[in-house]
């Protein structure tokens, strides 16, 4: 029997976290004789991952996101942002106006979203995309490997649309995987549609139908594979966690998750505020503070040195010098997040997907909805000024609507709700249950197996 060949894109850290670092690939290997060709950005990443994943049926290929781009490709790549109209895109247009100060651009963007973000123009754009865009980057790989199935893990990236286009023209089956909870309503329209789409939950499935005009029959719900470990693995005990992280095992633990420098200049001020409130006895029972930084952001080491007693986790490997998708969370990092949240008594953050992690583990969640007097400081981005504006984005509105996240409007409210949650962690438990059930509909720890099953169905 001829071995089946599956192309899989792994161009960013989110895709790796959901596919390579879960049981998706292991299940495919165990249940089929397929070989997998992984596409990555460059040889540096290939060598990095090959050291960890060097199975005989794995092939790695580097494909640059740069390439010859004709007029039609550039036009459609730009147009895709105007073809999506949601509450989030309206907010993003406002943010751009605050950054640029141009009424002409502001009203042009509002008008463009209103006029062309509809089924007719989306279908026209997709027809043009398929018929007129030339992209030969993947031709050599189709000739070399003769793939049976293409799995694209980030269809909002133009390089993956190039692969999808080549596959569709070659008559090869295609699967697209939506690997985040926000991009369907926040990023842009899907330029081309694969034969099958795999999504986390029903909310994303409905959004694809409403905003991207995609038939729901071709969309399959898998759950969130990166969370499988929460349902199947045992976290560190409080004693072991406290010993490794340098916190007092007898004290309750408040975890603060910074939103990152791209969106806020106030993370360090919030850390100092929480530290001060603890030292002043504003929080009952003298809790410990533990800071868990974002894996895709860069930490100012000078600020860390100013706070020598701060207990923190700085996860992730960065491949670039700027915040973005060029990062990786190692298995140890993923286990560390599980250990941290399992031992937390409370999570505090701005808008972040870490709230879902906390809800799965039934930990109280506070979101900060105020800015400190010293904020903003040195600004060079509209997003840095506006960490609280993300609460108006479509995906986060849905999360807040569950009642699983407590919003605090000022420091006094912060103190009140920290104390209430530390005294009674069952407060808002029903809301957290609603949050985890809408965002992560399966609690069996088999979401990765479901994704693998959908893939294997296409090559059976």
ABEGO torsion letter per residue (X at the ends): XBBBBBBBBBABAAAAAAAAABAAAAAAAAABABBBBBBBABAAAAAAAAAABABAABBBBBBBABEBBBAAAAAAAAAAAAABBBAAAAAAAAAAAAAAGBAAAAAAAAAAAAAABBAAAAAAAAAAAAAABBBAAAAAAAAAAGBABBBBABAABAAAAAAAAAAAAAGBBBBBBBABAAAAAABBBBABBBABBBBABAAAAAAAAAAAGBBAAABBBAEBAAAAAAAABBBBBAAAAAAAAGBBAABBBBBBBBAEAAABAAAAAAAAAAAAAAAAGABBGGBBBBBBBBAABBBBAAAAAABAABBBBBBEBBABABBEABBBBBAAAAAAAAAAAAABABBBBBBBAAAAAAAAAGBBBBBBABBBAAOBBBBABAAAABAAAAAABAAAAAAAAAGABBBBABAAAAAAAAAAAAABAABGAAAAAAAAAAABABAAGAAAAAAAAAAAAAAX
